[in-house]
Amino acid sequence: MTKQVIVVGGGASGMMAAGRAAECGAEVLLLEKTPRLGNKLRLTGKGRCNLTNKAEFTEFITHFGETGHFLYGAFSRFFVEDLIAFFHQRGVPTVVERGGRVFPASNDAQQVADALEHYLETSGVRIQRRCPVERLLIVDKQIQGVQAGGRTILGAAVILATGGASYPRTGSSGDGYRLAAEAGHRIVPIRPALVPLVTKEPWVRALQGLSLRNVQGTLLLDDKPIHQEFGEMLFTHFGVSGPIVLTLSKKAVDGMSQGRVSLSINLKPSLTAEELDERVRRALDAHGRQRWHNFLDEFLPRKMIPVFVALLGIPADKLAHQITTTERKRLVALLQDLRVTIMGSRPLSEAIVTAGGVDTREINPRTMESRLVKGLYFCGEVIDVDADTGGYNLQAAFSTGYLAGESAAHAVLS
């Protein structure tokens, strides 16, 4: 049997895996089913490519939730500074922005993908595009190669780097889950993560395009808080989106199978209820003989004022000095608890990442090799590991790819 390493998928993790395996001395063949490598990578970060994050190791891991511990091995082998140095050596200097986010200085995801392609070329990786893999060839729990393009390709190691099931037009259509399942692996049910949410309330549509900054979003399951985020959000024609919503979305999607999910938006999180009540009271006094809602632009974007007037049910022509204590308290409460009901999420095809995938318990975290099939390795989004926004997911893709490529090379050369 040929000693070559076959990498299935030419995304971020696949290109890193192929390049590293070749760099370690292995003969490497990269199979990509589309005409181009790095399709999703070229779109990430709105085309700017948030490569990683400068958060400390312990904090970095927490962004992956319950499966974060699985990444200790990959991160200890290839982490943030290694990745930054990797790209710097290949003509892609980086800059650090708010929240520790690391971007290429050029703000160009194309440059990142091109640098990885050059890495493959200089490392001697052979690349076959337009070559979808139909099945893995396994005999006696040992990988033998793949069936691709109607022909048999032999290899001593196969690395599945097929991505998730989001952005299917980039080639990430979930092939890897099928291939892994056919090899005997358990697939944790896939669902969208980092995805906009669909809401019930009709007034949300009136706020389409409105972006809010420095607000606090609290996700509620049957009116009990389960998670909270602070930052920016956006109203859309279907519901809500933006950084804090995307971060909360996975818990929202999972929560909908357990009960009623809603989102509480605190528009004035820096103030206590008492402090906000005092400010509202002073504003009402200052506008005593004007219509009560004239002062709301001190507290709200103009676009939200008609929504607040309708939700509070206070007649629009009522004067400020006529507002009762009860009405004022209701306004204060609404400013700190604007509630929307979550009805669902946008489809998986619109999610930034896919939650779920190959069960981490069936993968050796020190090598990324399958515990079920010798010579089969996994990296990137096909594994059941995902994080919130900020560069964490791409770092995981690069780190697991690096480790999988290195491990596969050492195995076939030993």
C-alpha positions as CSV (number, residue, x, y, z in Angstrom):
1,M,0.0,0.0,0.0
2,T,1.2,3.5,-0.9
3,K,2.5,5.5,2.1
4,Q,0.8,8.7,1.0
5,V,-1.4,10.9,3.1
6,I,-4.7,11.8,1.6
7,V,-6.4,15.0,2.8
8,V,-10.1,15.3,2.0
9,G,-11.2,18.9,1.8
10,G,-9.3,22.1,0.9
11,G,-10.5,24.5,3.5
12,A,-8.5,26.1,6.3
13,S,-7.9,23.0,8.3
14,G,-7.4,20.8,5.2
15,M,-4.8,23.1,3.7
16,M,-2.9,23.4,7.0
17,A,-3.1,19.6,7.5
18,A,-1.8,18.9,4.0
19,G,1.0,21.4,4.2
20,R,2.2,20.2,7.6
21,A,2.1,16.6,6.5
22,A,4.2,17.3,3.5
23,E,6.5,19.5,5.5
24,C,7.1,16.5,7.8
25,G,8.3,14.5,4.8
26,A,5.1,12.6,3.7
27,E,3.8,12.3,0.2
28,V,0.5,14.2,0.3
29,L,-2.5,14.3,-2.0
30,L,-5.2,17.0,-1.3
31,L,-8.6,16.3,-2.8
32,E,-11.0,19.2,-3.1
33,K,-14.5,18.8,-4.7
34,T,-14.8,22.4,-5.9
35,P,-12.6,24.2,-8.5
36,R,-10.9,26.4,-5.8
37,L,-9.3,26.0,-2.4
38,G,-10.3,28.0,0.7
39,N,-13.8,28.9,-0.4
40,K,-15.3,29.6,3.0
41,L,-12.0,31.0,4.3
42,R,-12.2,33.7,1.6
43,L,-15.6,34.8,3.0
44,T,-14.9,34.7,6.7
45,G,-15.0,37.8,8.8
46,K,-16.9,39.6,6.0
47,G,-13.9,39.1,3.8
48,R,-11.5,40.3,6.4
49,C,-10.7,37.0,8.0
50,N,-10.6,37.0,11.8
51,L,-7.7,34.5,12.1
52,T,-7.5,34.1,15.8
53,N,-7.8,35.8,19.2
54,K,-5.1,37.0,21.7
55,A,-7.1,35.8,24.7
56,E,-5.1,33.9,27.3
57,F,-5.1,30.1,26.9
58,T,-7.5,29.4,29.8
59,E,-10.0,32.0,28.6
60,F,-9.6,30.9,25.0
61,I,-10.7,27.4,25.8
62,T,-13.8,28.6,27.6
63,H,-15.2,30.0,24.4
64,F,-15.7,26.3,23.2
65,G,-17.9,25.3,26.0
66,E,-18.2,21.7,27.1
67,T,-15.9,20.3,24.3
68,G,-13.2,22.8,24.8
69,H,-11.0,20.4,26.8
70,F,-10.7,18.3,23.6
71,L,-8.5,21.0,22.1
72,Y,-5.8,21.1,24.7
73,G,-3.6,18.7,22.7
74,A,-4.0,20.7,19.4
75,F,-3.5,24.1,21.1
76,S,-0.5,22.9,23.0
77,R,1.1,21.9,19.7
78,F,0.1,24.9,17.6
79,F,-1.5,28.0,19.1
80,V,-2.0,31.7,18.6
81,E,1.6,32.9,18.5
82,D,2.5,30.0,16.2
83,L,-0.3,30.9,13.8
84,I,0.6,34.6,13.7
85,A,4.3,33.6,13.1
86,F,3.2,31.2,10.4
87,F,1.4,33.8,8.4
88,H,4.0,36.5,9.1
89,Q,6.7,34.3,7.6
90,R,4.5,34.0,4.5
91,G,4.0,37.7,3.9
92,V,0.8,38.1,5.9
93,P,1.4,40.5,8.9
94,T,-1.4,40.8,11.4
95,V,-3.0,43.4,13.6
96,V,-4.9,43.1,16.8
97,E,-8.3,44.8,17.1
98,R,-10.9,45.3,19.8
99,G,-11.7,42.2,21.8
100,G,-8.3,40.7,21.0
101,R,-9.4,39.8,17.4
102,V,-6.5,39.2,15.1
103,F,-6.8,40.1,11.4
104,P,-4.4,40.2,8.5
105,A,-3.1,43.8,8.2
106,S,-4.4,43.9,4.7
107,N,-8.0,43.1,5.8
108,D,-8.1,40.7,2.9
109,A,-9.1,37.1,3.4
110,Q,-7.9,36.3,-0.1
111,Q,-4.4,37.0,1.0
112,V,-4.7,34.4,3.8
113,A,-6.1,31.8,1.4
114,D,-3.4,32.5,-1.2
115,A,-0.7,32.2,1.5
116,L,-2.0,28.8,2.4
117,E,-2.0,27.7,-1.2
118,H,1.6,28.8,-1.6
119,Y,2.4,26.8,1.5
120,L,1.0,23.7,-0.3
121,E,2.9,24.4,-3.4
122,T,6.3,25.0,-1.7
123,S,5.7,21.9,0.5
124,G,5.1,19.7,-2.5
125,V,1.5,18.8,-1.9
126,R,-0.3,17.4,-5.0
127,I,-3.8,18.9,-5.5
128,Q,-6.7,17.5,-7.3
129,R,-9.7,19.8,-7.7
130,R,-13.2,18.9,-8.7
131,C,-12.6,15.6,-7.0
132,P,-15.4,14.7,-4.6
133,V,-14.8,11.7,-2.3
134,E,-17.6,9.1,-2.4
135,R,-16.4,6.8,0.3
136,L,-13.6,5.7,2.6
137,L,-11.8,2.4,1.9
138,I,-11.5,0.5,5.2
139,V,-10.4,-3.1,5.7
140,D,-10.3,-4.6,9.2
141,K,-10.6,-1.2,10.8
142,Q,-7.6,0.1,8.9
143,I,-7.8,2.9,6.3
144,Q,-6.7,1.9,2.8
145,G,-7.6,5.0,0.9
146,V,-10.7,6.6,-0.7
147,Q,-13.0,6.1,-3.6
148,A,-13.1,9.5,-5.5
149,G,-14.2,10.5,-8.9
150,G,-15.1,6.9,-9.6
151,R,-11.6,5.6,-9.0
152,T,-9.7,4.1,-6.1
153,I,-6.9,6.2,-4.5
154,L,-4.8,4.3,-2.1
155,G,-3.3,5.9,1.0
156,A,-1.9,4.8,4.4
157,A,-3.6,7.7,6.1
158,V,-6.7,9.8,5.3
159,I,-7.5,13.1,7.0
160,L,-11.1,14.2,6.9
161,A,-11.2,18.0,6.6
162,T,-14.5,18.4,4.9
163,G,-15.9,21.3,7.0
164,G,-19.4,21.6,8.3
165,A,-22.8,22.0,6.6
166,S,-23.1,25.7,6.6
167,Y,-22.4,27.8,3.4
168,P,-23.0,24.8,1.2
169,R,-22.1,26.8,-1.9
170,T,-18.5,26.8,-0.7
171,G,-18.4,23.0,-0.7
172,S,-19.2,22.6,3.0
173,S,-22.3,20.4,2.5
174,G,-21.9,17.8,5.2
175,D,-20.1,15.1,3.2
176,G,-17.7,14.4,6.1
177,Y,-20.5,13.5,8.5
178,R,-21.7,10.8,6.1
179,L,-18.2,9.5,5.5
180,A,-17.4,9.4,9.2
181,A,-20.7,7.7,10.0
182,E,-20.1,5.0,7.4
183,A,-16.8,4.4,9.1
184,G,-18.7,3.7,12.3
185,H,-18.4,7.1,14.0
186,R,-21.1,8.6,16.1
187,I,-22.3,12.0,14.7
188,V,-23.5,14.4,17.3
189,P,-26.7,15.9,15.7
190,I,-25.7,18.9,13.6
191,R,-27.5,22.2,14.0
192,P,-26.7,25.9,13.2
193,A,-24.4,27.9,15.5
194,L,-23.5,31.6,15.2
195,V,-26.7,32.1,13.3
196,P,-29.3,34.9,13.2
197,L,-32.5,34.2,15.1
198,V,-36.1,34.5,14.0
199,T,-38.5,36.3,16.3
200,K,-42.3,36.3,16.8
201,E,-43.2,39.9,17.5
202,P,-44.4,41.9,14.4
203,W,-42.9,45.2,15.6
204,V,-39.4,43.8,15.0
205,R,-39.8,44.3,11.3
206,A,-40.3,48.0,11.8
207,L,-36.8,48.2,13.3
208,Q,-35.1,46.4,10.4
209,G,-31.6,47.7,9.9
210,L,-31.3,49.3,13.3
211,S,-28.1,48.5,15.1
212,L,-27.7,48.8,18.8
213,R,-24.4,49.2,20.7
214,N,-23.6,48.6,24.3
215,V,-26.7,46.6,25.1
216,Q,-27.1,43.5,27.2
217,G,-28.9,40.4,25.8
218,T,-30.1,37.8,28.2
219,L,-31.4,34.5,26.8
220,L,-34.3,33.0,28.8
221,L,-35.6,29.5,28.8
222,D,-39.2,29.5,30.2
223,D,-38.4,32.9,31.6
224,K,-35.3,31.7,33.5
225,P,-32.0,33.3,32.5
226,I,-29.5,30.8,30.9
227,H,-26.9,33.0,29.3
228,Q,-26.0,36.7,28.9
229,E,-23.9,38.7,26.5
230,F,-22.9,42.4,26.2
231,G,-22.2,44.3,23.0
232,E,-23.8,44.9,19.6
233,M,-26.9,43.6,18.0
234,L,-29.0,44.2,14.9
235,F,-32.7,44.1,14.0
236,T,-33.6,42.4,10.7
237,H,-36.7,41.7,8.7
238,F,-37.0,38.3,10.2
239,G,-35.7,38.9,13.8
240,V,-32.3,39.7,15.4
241,S,-28.7,39.3,14.5
242,G,-25.3,40.8,15.3
243,P,-22.5,39.7,17.6
244,I,-24.3,39.1,20.9
245,V,-27.2,37.3,19.1
246,L,-24.8,35.1,17.2
247,T,-23.0,34.1,20.4
248,L,-26.3,33.3,22.1
249,S,-27.7,31.5,19.1
250,K,-26.5,27.9,19.8
251,K,-28.0,28.0,23.3
252,A,-31.2,29.4,21.8
253,V,-31.4,26.6,19.1
254,D,-30.7,23.9,21.7
255,G,-33.1,25.5,24.2
256,M,-36.1,25.4,21.8
257,S,-36.3,21.7,22.2
258,Q,-36.6,22.1,26.0
259,G,-39.1,25.0,26.3
260,R,-40.0,28.5,25.4
261,V,-37.0,30.7,24.5
262,S,-37.0,34.5,24.6
263,L,-34.4,37.3,24.5
264,S,-34.4,40.1,27.0
265,I,-32.7,43.3,25.7
266,N,-31.4,45.7,28.2
267,L,-31.0,49.0,26.4
268,K,-29.5,50.7,29.5
269,P,-27.3,48.0,31.2
270,S,-25.0,50.5,32.9
271,L,-27.7,51.9,35.1
272,T,-29.6,50.3,37.9
273,A,-33.4,50.4,37.7
274,E,-33.4,53.1,40.4
275,E,-30.9,55.3,38.5
276,L,-32.8,54.9,35.3
277,D,-36.1,55.7,37.0
278,E,-34.6,58.9,38.4
279,R,-33.3,60.0,34.9
280,V,-36.7,59.3,33.3
281,R,-38.5,61.2,36.1
282,R,-36.2,64.3,35.5
283,A,-36.8,64.1,31.8
284,L,-40.5,64.0,32.2
285,D,-40.3,67.0,34.5
286,A,-38.2,68.9,32.0
287,H,-40.8,68.2,29.2
288,G,-43.9,68.6,31.4
289,R,-46.1,70.5,28.9
290,Q,-44.9,68.6,25.9
291,R,-46.2,65.3,24.6
292,W,-44.7,62.6,26.8
293,H,-42.7,60.7,24.1
294,N,-40.8,63.8,23.0
295,F,-38.1,63.1,25.5
296,L,-37.5,59.5,24.4
297,D,-34.8,60.4,22.0
298,E,-32.6,61.0,25.1
299,F,-33.0,57.2,25.8
300,L,-33.7,55.6,22.5
301,P,-32.8,55.7,18.8
302,R,-35.5,57.6,16.9
303,K,-36.6,54.5,15.1
304,M,-37.5,52.8,18.3
305,I,-39.8,55.5,19.7
306,P,-43.0,54.6,17.8
307,V,-42.4,50.9,18.9
308,F,-42.1,52.0,22.5
309,V,-45.2,54.2,22.3
310,A,-47.2,51.2,20.9
311,L,-45.9,48.7,23.4
312,L,-46.5,50.9,26.4
313,G,-50.1,51.7,25.2
314,I,-49.8,55.3,26.5
315,P,-51.8,57.7,24.3
316,A,-49.3,59.6,22.1
317,D,-51.0,63.0,22.9
318,K,-50.7,62.6,26.6
319,L,-48.5,65.3,28.2
320,A,-45.3,64.5,30.1
321,H,-46.6,65.9,33.4
322,Q,-49.7,63.6,33.1
323,I,-47.6,60.4,33.1
324,T,-48.4,58.4,36.2
325,T,-45.9,56.7,38.4
326,T,-47.1,53.3,37.2
327,E,-46.7,54.4,33.5
328,R,-43.2,55.7,34.3
329,K,-42.2,52.4,36.0
330,R,-43.5,50.5,32.9
331,L,-41.3,52.6,30.7
332,V,-38.3,52.1,32.8
333,A,-38.9,48.3,32.9
334,L,-39.3,48.2,29.1
335,L,-36.0,50.1,28.6
336,Q,-34.3,47.4,30.6
337,D,-36.3,44.4,29.5
338,L,-37.4,44.7,25.8
339,R,-38.5,41.1,25.2
340,V,-38.7,39.2,22.0
341,T,-39.8,35.6,21.5
342,I,-37.4,33.3,19.6
343,M,-39.3,31.1,17.2
344,G,-36.3,29.5,15.4
345,S,-33.1,30.3,13.6
346,R,-32.1,31.0,10.1
347,P,-31.3,27.8,8.2
348,L,-28.1,25.9,8.6
349,S,-26.9,27.1,5.2
350,E,-26.7,30.7,6.7
351,A,-24.9,29.7,9.9
352,I,-21.3,30.8,10.3
353,V,-20.4,27.5,11.8
354,T,-22.0,24.1,12.3
355,A,-22.5,22.7,15.8
356,G,-22.3,19.0,16.2
357,G,-20.2,16.6,14.2
358,V,-17.9,13.6,14.9
359,D,-18.0,12.8,18.6
360,T,-14.8,13.9,20.2
361,R,-14.8,10.9,22.5
362,E,-14.0,8.8,19.4
363,I,-10.9,10.9,18.4
364,N,-7.5,10.8,20.1
365,P,-7.0,14.5,21.1
366,R,-3.2,14.0,21.1
367,T,-3.1,13.0,17.4
368,M,-6.6,13.7,15.9
369,E,-6.6,10.0,14.9
370,S,-9.9,8.0,15.0
371,R,-10.1,5.6,17.9
372,L,-12.1,3.3,15.7
373,V,-10.2,3.2,12.4
374,K,-6.4,3.2,12.3
375,G,-5.0,5.7,9.9
376,L,-8.2,7.9,9.8
377,Y,-7.8,11.5,11.1
378,F,-10.1,14.4,11.6
379,C,-9.6,18.2,11.7
380,G,-11.7,21.3,11.6
381,E,-15.4,21.8,11.6
382,V,-16.3,18.2,10.9
383,I,-15.5,17.6,14.6
384,D,-18.1,18.4,17.3
385,V,-16.2,21.5,18.5
386,D,-17.4,25.1,18.0
387,A,-17.0,28.4,19.7
388,D,-18.5,31.9,19.6
389,T,-17.3,34.7,17.4
390,G,-13.9,36.3,17.7
391,G,-11.5,34.1,15.8
392,Y,-11.7,31.1,18.0
393,N,-13.2,28.7,15.4
394,L,-10.5,29.4,12.8
395,Q,-7.7,28.9,15.3
396,A,-9.3,25.5,16.1
397,A,-9.4,24.6,12.4
398,F,-5.7,25.5,12.0
399,S,-4.6,23.9,15.2
400,T,-6.4,20.6,14.6
401,G,-5.2,20.6,11.0
402,Y,-1.6,21.1,12.0
403,L,-1.8,18.3,14.5
404,A,-3.6,15.9,12.2
405,G,-1.2,16.5,9.4
406,E,1.9,16.1,11.6
407,S,0.4,12.9,13.2
408,A,-0.5,11.3,9.9
409,A,2.9,12.0,8.4
410,H,4.7,10.5,11.4
411,A,2.5,7.5,11.3
412,V,3.0,6.7,7.6
413,L,6.8,7.4,7.8
414,S,7.4,5.3,10.9
